[in-house]
């Protein structure tokens, strides 16, 4: 669970002004998938929080993309 919390904090603190944000978010998503796959015994809890964190990553990535494309 601590790993999930760490990933969520990293995503929440991601800077939308940095050019490396997209690769950083993809790295967070990869880390999240590794944690979810590794933690089979806590499957329901990890999967629930993992799904929420994945949605957070997608939202931040969308906001980052929107900020980069707007004038």
Biopython code that builds the backbone (N, CA, C, O; Angstrom):
import numpy as np
from Bio.PDB.StructureBuilder import StructureBuilder

atoms = [
    (1, "UNK", "N", (0.822, -1.197, 0.000)),
    (1, "UNK", "CA", (0.000, 0.000, 0.000)),
    (1, "UNK", "C", (0.868, 1.263, 0.000)),
    (1, "UNK", "O", (0.503, 2.277, -0.595)),
    (2, "UNK", "N", (2.009, 1.189, 0.669)),
    (2, "UNK", "CA", (2.895, 2.359, 0.688)),
    (2, "UNK", "C", (3.395, 2.696, -0.708)),
    (2, "UNK", "O", (3.540, 3.868, -1.057)),
    (3, "UNK", "N", (3.658, 1.664, -1.506)),
    (3, "UNK", "CA", (4.110, 1.907, -2.870)),
    (3, "UNK", "C", (3.041, 2.624, -3.686)),
    (3, "UNK", "O", (3.347, 3.518, -4.475)),
    (4, "UNK", "N", (1.791, 2.227, -3.490)),
    (4, "UNK", "CA", (0.693, 2.896, -4.202)),
    (4, "UNK", "C", (0.586, 4.354, -3.777)),
    (4, "UNK", "O", (0.385, 5.239, -4.609)),
    (5, "UNK", "N", (0.721, 4.598, -2.488)),
    (5, "UNK", "CA", (0.653, 5.972, -1.988)),
    (5, "UNK", "C", (1.804, 6.802, -2.548)),
    (5, "UNK", "O", (1.611, 7.965, -2.902)),
    (6, "UNK", "N", (2.999, 6.217, -2.631)),
    (6, "UNK", "CA", (4.143, 6.930, -3.200)),
    (6, "UNK", "C", (3.903, 7.294, -4.660)),
    (6, "UNK", "O", (4.197, 8.411, -5.087)),
    (7, "UNK", "N", (3.373, 6.354, -5.414)),
    (7, "UNK", "CA", (3.094, 6.617, -6.833)),
    (7, "UNK", "C", (2.045, 7.726, -6.969)),
    (7, "UNK", "O", (2.188, 8.623, -7.799)),
    (8, "UNK", "N", (0.999, 7.657, -6.155)),
    (8, "UNK", "CA", (-0.048, 8.687, -6.217)),
    (8, "UNK", "C", (0.516, 10.058, -5.869)),
    (8, "UNK", "O", (0.168, 11.048, -6.512)),
    (9, "UNK", "N", (1.375, 10.130, -4.867)),
    (9, "UNK", "CA", (1.986, 11.420, -4.506)),
    (9, "UNK", "C", (2.856, 11.958, -5.630)),
    (9, "UNK", "O", (2.830, 13.152, -5.930)),
    (10, "UNK", "N", (3.620, 11.080, -6.245)),
    (10, "UNK", "CA", (4.485, 11.514, -7.351)),
    (10, "UNK", "C", (3.664, 12.072, -8.509)),
    (10, "UNK", "O", (4.025, 13.088, -9.103)),
    (11, "UNK", "N", (2.567, 11.408, -8.821)),
    (11, "UNK", "CA", (1.706, 11.874, -9.914)),
    (11, "UNK", "C", (1.046, 13.201, -9.543)),
    (11, "UNK", "O", (0.977, 14.116, -10.363)),
    (12, "UNK", "N", (0.570, 13.300, -8.329)),
    (12, "UNK", "CA", (-0.102, 14.522, -7.896)),
    (12, "UNK", "C", (0.849, 15.714, -7.898)),
    (12, "UNK", "O", (0.416, 16.850, -8.095)),
    (13, "UNK", "N", (2.128, 15.470, -7.683)),
    (13, "UNK", "CA", (3.110, 16.556, -7.644)),
    (13, "UNK", "C", (3.802, 16.786, -8.979)),
    (13, "UNK", "O", (4.724, 17.598, -9.060)),
    (14, "UNK", "N", (3.379, 16.092, -10.018)),
    (14, "UNK", "CA", (4.009, 16.246, -11.336)),
    (14, "UNK", "C", (3.784, 17.660, -11.860)),
    (14, "UNK", "O", (2.678, 18.196, -11.793)),
    (15, "UNK", "N", (4.840, 18.242, -12.376)),
    (15, "UNK", "CA", (4.773, 19.595, -12.917)),
    (15, "UNK", "C", (4.229, 19.560, -14.342)),
    (15, "UNK", "O", (4.696, 18.781, -15.172)),
    (16, "UNK", "N", (3.254, 20.397, -14.615)),
    (16, "UNK", "CA", (2.696, 20.464, -15.964)),
    (16, "UNK", "C", (3.542, 21.343, -16.881)),
    (16, "UNK", "O", (3.299, 21.401, -18.087)),
    (17, "UNK", "N", (4.534, 22.027, -16.313)),
    (17, "UNK", "CA", (5.381, 22.923, -17.097)),
    (17, "UNK", "C", (6.651, 22.262, -17.614)),
    (17, "UNK", "O", (7.366, 22.846, -18.428)),
    (18, "UNK", "N", (6.932, 21.070, -17.156)),
    (18, "UNK", "CA", (8.176, 20.385, -17.509)),
    (18, "UNK", "C", (7.990, 19.568, -18.784)),
    (18, "UNK", "O", (6.968, 18.903, -18.955)),
    (19, "UNK", "N", (8.952, 19.616, -19.658)),
    (19, "UNK", "CA", (8.888, 18.862, -20.919)),
    (19, "UNK", "C", (9.006, 17.356, -20.703)),
    (19, "UNK", "O", (8.624, 16.577, -21.577)),
    (20, "UNK", "N", (9.523, 16.941, -19.563)),
    (20, "UNK", "CA", (9.700, 15.520, -19.276)),
    (20, "UNK", "C", (8.495, 14.903, -18.573)),
    (20, "UNK", "O", (8.540, 13.733, -18.191)),
    (21, "UNK", "N", (7.429, 15.659, -18.397)),
    (21, "UNK", "CA", (6.274, 15.171, -17.653)),
    (21, "UNK", "C", (5.639, 13.948, -18.296)),
    (21, "UNK", "O", (5.255, 13.015, -17.590)),
    (22, "UNK", "N", (5.520, 13.931, -19.606)),
    (22, "UNK", "CA", (4.867, 12.790, -20.256)),
    (22, "UNK", "C", (5.644, 11.500, -20.010)),
    (22, "UNK", "O", (5.041, 10.471, -19.705)),
    (23, "UNK", "N", (6.963, 11.537, -20.136)),
    (23, "UNK", "CA", (7.747, 10.326, -19.867)),
    (23, "UNK", "C", (7.711, 9.964, -18.389)),
    (23, "UNK", "O", (7.728, 8.784, -18.038)),
    (24, "UNK", "N", (7.662, 10.958, -17.533)),
    (24, "UNK", "CA", (7.565, 10.724, -16.092)),
    (24, "UNK", "C", (6.244, 10.027, -15.752)),
    (24, "UNK", "O", (6.226, 9.073, -14.974)),
    (25, "UNK", "N", (5.152, 10.499, -16.329)),
    (25, "UNK", "CA", (3.845, 9.890, -16.074)),
    (25, "UNK", "C", (3.774, 8.465, -16.618)),
    (25, "UNK", "O", (3.177, 7.591, -15.990)),
    (26, "UNK", "N", (4.371, 8.231, -17.766)),
    (26, "UNK", "CA", (4.414, 6.869, -18.310)),
    (26, "UNK", "C", (5.228, 5.949, -17.402)),
    (26, "UNK", "O", (4.895, 4.776, -17.236)),
    (27, "UNK", "N", (6.277, 6.482, -16.826)),
    (27, "UNK", "CA", (7.084, 5.711, -15.878)),
    (27, "UNK", "C", (6.265, 5.380, -14.632)),
    (27, "UNK", "O", (6.341, 4.268, -14.111)),
    (28, "UNK", "N", (5.487, 6.346, -14.160)),
    (28, "UNK", "CA", (4.615, 6.107, -13.004)),
    (28, "UNK", "C", (3.580, 5.032, -13.317)),
    (28, "UNK", "O", (3.280, 4.182, -12.479)),
    (29, "UNK", "N", (3.048, 5.078, -14.515)),
    (29, "UNK", "CA", (2.068, 4.076, -14.935)),
    (29, "UNK", "C", (2.698, 2.686, -14.987)),
    (29, "UNK", "O", (2.075, 1.706, -14.580)),
    (30, "UNK", "N", (3.912, 2.601, -15.480)),
    (30, "UNK", "CA", (4.624, 1.317, -15.490)),
    (30, "UNK", "C", (4.871, 0.815, -14.075)),
    (30, "UNK", "O", (4.681, -0.367, -13.789)),
    (31, "UNK", "N", (5.295, 1.713, -13.189)),
    (31, "UNK", "CA", (5.515, 1.343, -11.786)),
    (31, "UNK", "C", (4.227, 0.837, -11.152)),
    (31, "UNK", "O", (4.233, -0.135, -10.397)),
    (32, "UNK", "N", (3.130, 1.504, -11.467)),
    (32, "UNK", "CA", (1.835, 1.108, -10.929)),
    (32, "UNK", "C", (1.469, -0.304, -11.390)),
    (32, "UNK", "O", (1.008, -1.123, -10.595)),
    (33, "UNK", "N", (1.670, -0.577, -12.646)),
    (33, "UNK", "CA", (1.352, -1.915, -13.171)),
    (33, "UNK", "C", (2.200, -2.994, -12.508)),
    (33, "UNK", "O", (1.707, -4.088, -12.233)),
    (34, "UNK", "N", (3.457, -2.698, -12.251)),
    (34, "UNK", "CA", (4.339, -3.655, -11.578)),
    (34, "UNK", "C", (3.837, -3.936, -10.165)),
    (34, "UNK", "O", (3.795, -5.090, -9.738)),
    (35, "UNK", "N", (3.461, -2.899, -9.448)),
    (35, "UNK", "CA", (2.963, -3.064, -8.076)),
    (35, "UNK", "C", (1.688, -3.888, -8.063)),
    (35, "UNK", "O", (1.545, -4.794, -7.242)),
    (36, "UNK", "N", (0.766, -3.588, -8.959)),
    (36, "UNK", "CA", (-0.507, -4.320, -8.999)),
    (36, "UNK", "C", (-0.266, -5.792, -9.339)),
    (36, "UNK", "O", (-0.883, -6.671, -8.738)),
    (37, "UNK", "N", (0.609, -6.065, -10.279)),
    (37, "UNK", "CA", (0.896, -7.446, -10.662)),
    (37, "UNK", "C", (1.586, -8.221, -9.542)),
    (37, "UNK", "O", (1.321, -9.408, -9.351)),
    (38, "UNK", "N", (2.459, -7.559, -8.813)),
    (38, "UNK", "CA", (3.243, -8.223, -7.774)),
    (38, "UNK", "C", (2.426, -8.530, -6.528)),
    (38, "UNK", "O", (2.741, -9.473, -5.802)),
    (39, "UNK", "N", (1.398, -7.762, -6.274)),
    (39, "UNK", "CA", (0.641, -7.871, -5.026)),
    (39, "UNK", "C", (-0.647, -8.663, -5.217)),
    (39, "UNK", "O", (-1.737, -8.124, -5.028)),
    (40, "UNK", "N", (-0.538, -9.891, -5.575)),
    (40, "UNK", "CA", (-1.710, -10.734, -5.841)),
    (40, "UNK", "C", (-2.517, -11.039, -4.582)),
    (40, "UNK", "O", (-3.738, -11.174, -4.664)),
    (41, "UNK", "N", (-1.869, -11.153, -3.410)),
    (41, "UNK", "CA", (-2.614, -11.542, -2.217)),
    (41, "UNK", "C", (-3.529, -10.443, -1.700)),
    (41, "UNK", "O", (-4.527, -10.737, -1.043)),
    (42, "UNK", "N", (-3.218, -9.210, -1.976)),
    (42, "UNK", "CA", (-4.097, -8.090, -1.613)),
    (42, "UNK", "C", (-4.854, -7.612, -2.842)),
    (42, "UNK", "O", (-5.120, -6.419, -2.992)),
    (43, "UNK", "N", (-5.193, -8.531, -3.706)),
    (43, "UNK", "CA", (-5.657, -8.207, -5.047)),
    (43, "UNK", "C", (-6.768, -7.167, -5.096)),
    (43, "UNK", "O", (-6.663, -6.209, -5.862)),
    (44, "UNK", "N", (-7.808, -7.316, -4.323)),
    (44, "UNK", "CA", (-8.940, -6.397, -4.424)),
    (44, "UNK", "C", (-8.562, -4.989, -3.980)),
    (44, "UNK", "O", (-8.888, -4.017, -4.661)),
    (45, "UNK", "N", (-7.890, -4.874, -2.862)),
    (45, "UNK", "CA", (-7.501, -3.556, -2.358)),
    (45, "UNK", "C", (-6.513, -2.890, -3.304)),
    (45, "UNK", "O", (-6.675, -1.724, -3.663)),
    (46, "UNK", "N", (-5.501, -3.626, -3.702)),
    (46, "UNK", "CA", (-4.483, -3.065, -4.585)),
    (46, "UNK", "C", (-5.090, -2.700, -5.929)),
    (46, "UNK", "O", (-4.777, -1.645, -6.481)),
    (47, "UNK", "N", (-5.946, -3.548, -6.458)),
    (47, "UNK", "CA", (-6.559, -3.262, -7.750)),
    (47, "UNK", "C", (-7.465, -2.036, -7.666)),
    (47, "UNK", "O", (-7.474, -1.215, -8.582)),
    (48, "UNK", "N", (-8.231, -1.901, -6.574)),
    (48, "UNK", "CA", (-9.111, -0.737, -6.408)),
    (48, "UNK", "C", (-8.317, 0.563, -6.390)),
    (48, "UNK", "O", (-8.615, 1.499, -7.132)),
    (49, "UNK", "N", (-7.300, 0.607, -5.532)),
    (49, "UNK", "CA", (-6.491, 1.818, -5.455)),
    (49, "UNK", "C", (-5.667, 1.998, -6.724)),
    (49, "UNK", "O", (-5.461, 3.120, -7.186)),
    (50, "UNK", "N", (-5.204, 0.897, -7.277)),
    (50, "UNK", "CA", (-4.446, 0.978, -8.518)),
    (50, "UNK", "C", (-5.261, 1.584, -9.645)),
    (50, "UNK", "O", (-4.751, 2.386, -10.427)),
    (51, "UNK", "N", (-6.517, 1.203, -9.727)),
    (51, "UNK", "CA", (-7.410, 1.761, -10.753)),
    (51, "UNK", "C", (-7.609, 3.252, -10.544)),
    (51, "UNK", "O", (-7.616, 4.020, -11.506)),
    (52, "UNK", "N", (-7.769, 3.659, -9.311)),
    (52, "UNK", "CA", (-7.944, 5.090, -9.023)),
    (52, "UNK", "C", (-6.693, 5.886, -9.359)),
    (52, "UNK", "O", (-6.774, 6.988, -9.902)),
    (53, "UNK", "N", (-5.532, 5.320, -9.033)),
    (53, "UNK", "CA", (-4.279, 6.002, -9.336)),
    (53, "UNK", "C", (-4.068, 6.068, -10.845)),
    (53, "UNK", "O", (-3.578, 7.072, -11.361)),
    (54, "UNK", "N", (-4.432, 5.014, -11.548)),
    (54, "UNK", "CA", (-4.320, 5.034, -13.007)),
    (54, "UNK", "C", (-5.189, 6.143, -13.595)),
    (54, "UNK", "O", (-4.773, 6.820, -14.536)),
    (55, "UNK", "N", (-6.377, 6.334, -13.059)),
    (55, "UNK", "CA", (-7.246, 7.424, -13.529)),
    (55, "UNK", "C", (-6.607, 8.775, -13.239)),
    (55, "UNK", "O", (-6.706, 9.695, -14.051)),
    (56, "UNK", "N", (-5.950, 8.902, -12.083)),
    (56, "UNK", "CA", (-5.251, 10.137, -11.748)),
    (56, "UNK", "C", (-4.129, 10.408, -12.745)),
    (56, "UNK", "O", (-3.960, 11.538, -13.202)),
    (57, "UNK", "N", (-3.368, 9.379, -13.079)),
    (57, "UNK", "CA", (-2.281, 9.530, -14.050)),
    (57, "UNK", "C", (-2.835, 9.977, -15.394)),
    (57, "UNK", "O", (-2.279, 10.869, -16.035)),
    (58, "UNK", "N", (-3.920, 9.365, -15.817)),
    (58, "UNK", "CA", (-4.524, 9.742, -17.103)),
    (58, "UNK", "C", (-5.036, 11.180, -17.082)),
    (58, "UNK", "O", (-4.912, 11.899, -18.074)),
    (59, "UNK", "N", (-5.611, 11.602, -15.957)),
    (59, "UNK", "CA", (-6.116, 12.972, -15.830)),
    (59, "UNK", "C", (-4.966, 13.977, -15.881)),
    (59, "UNK", "O", (-5.060, 14.989, -16.576)),
    (60, "UNK", "N", (-3.893, 13.711, -15.158)),
    (60, "UNK", "CA", (-2.747, 14.613, -15.161)),
    (60, "UNK", "C", (-2.119, 14.655, -16.548)),
    (60, "UNK", "O", (-1.727, 15.724, -17.017)),
    (61, "UNK", "N", (-2.018, 13.510, -17.204)),
    (61, "UNK", "CA", (-1.464, 13.470, -18.558)),
    (61, "UNK", "C", (-2.334, 14.280, -19.519)),
    (61, "UNK", "O", (-1.814, 15.001, -20.370)),
    (62, "UNK", "N", (-3.654, 14.162, -19.384)),
    (62, "UNK", "CA", (-4.575, 14.929, -20.218)),
    (62, "UNK", "C", (-4.385, 16.425, -19.979)),
    (62, "UNK", "O", (-4.321, 17.202, -20.932)),
    (63, "UNK", "N", (-4.296, 16.832, -18.719)),
    (63, "UNK", "CA", (-4.089, 18.247, -18.392)),
    (63, "UNK", "C", (-2.755, 18.743, -18.940)),
    (63, "UNK", "O", (-2.663, 19.856, -19.457)),
    (64, "UNK", "N", (-1.722, 17.907, -18.821)),
    (64, "UNK", "CA", (-0.409, 18.262, -19.353)),
    (64, "UNK", "C", (-0.490, 18.465, -20.862)),
    (64, "UNK", "O", (0.041, 19.442, -21.388)),
    (65, "UNK", "N", (-1.152, 17.547, -21.554)),
    (65, "UNK", "CA", (-1.291, 17.644, -23.006)),
    (65, "UNK", "C", (-2.079, 18.890, -23.389)),
    (65, "UNK", "O", (-1.738, 19.584, -24.346)),
    (66, "UNK", "N", (-3.128, 19.163, -22.637)),
    (66, "UNK", "CA", (-3.955, 20.351, -22.901)),
    (66, "UNK", "C", (-3.159, 21.624, -22.688)),
    (66, "UNK", "O", (-3.273, 22.564, -23.475)),
    (67, "UNK", "N", (-2.357, 21.668, -21.640)),
    (67, "UNK", "CA", (-1.531, 22.860, -21.381)),
    (67, "UNK", "C", (-0.489, 23.066, -22.472)),
    (67, "UNK", "O", (-0.177, 24.203, -22.826)),
    (68, "UNK", "N", (0.046, 21.984, -23.001)),
    (68, "UNK", "CA", (1.079, 22.083, -24.035)),
    (68, "UNK", "C", (0.501, 22.541, -25.369)),
    (68, "UNK", "O", (1.191, 23.202, -26.145)),
    (69, "UNK", "N", (-0.754, 22.200, -25.646)),
    (69, "UNK", "CA", (-1.344, 22.537, -26.945)),
    (69, "UNK", "C", (-2.036, 23.892, -26.956)),
    (69, "UNK", "O", (-2.252, 24.459, -28.027)),
    (70, "UNK", "N", (-2.383, 24.415, -25.807)),
    (70, "UNK", "CA", (-3.067, 25.719, -25.792)),
    (70, "UNK", "C", (-2.042, 26.844, -25.892)),
    (70, "UNK", "O", (-0.935, 26.739, -25.365)),
    (71, "UNK", "N", (-2.427, 27.923, -26.577)),
    (71, "UNK", "CA", (-1.502, 29.045, -26.820)),
    (71, "UNK", "C", (-1.114, 29.790, -25.576)),
    (71, "UNK", "O", (-0.346, 30.749, -25.646)),
]
sb = StructureBuilder()
sb.init_structure("model")
sb.init_model(0)
sb.init_chain("A")
sb.init_seg("    ")
for serial, (resi, resn, name, xyz) in enumerate(atoms, 1):
    if name == "N":
        sb.init_residue(resn, " ", resi, " ")
    sb.init_atom(name, np.array(xyz, "f"), 0.0, 1.0, " ", f" {name:<3s}", serial, name[0])
structure = sb.get_structure()
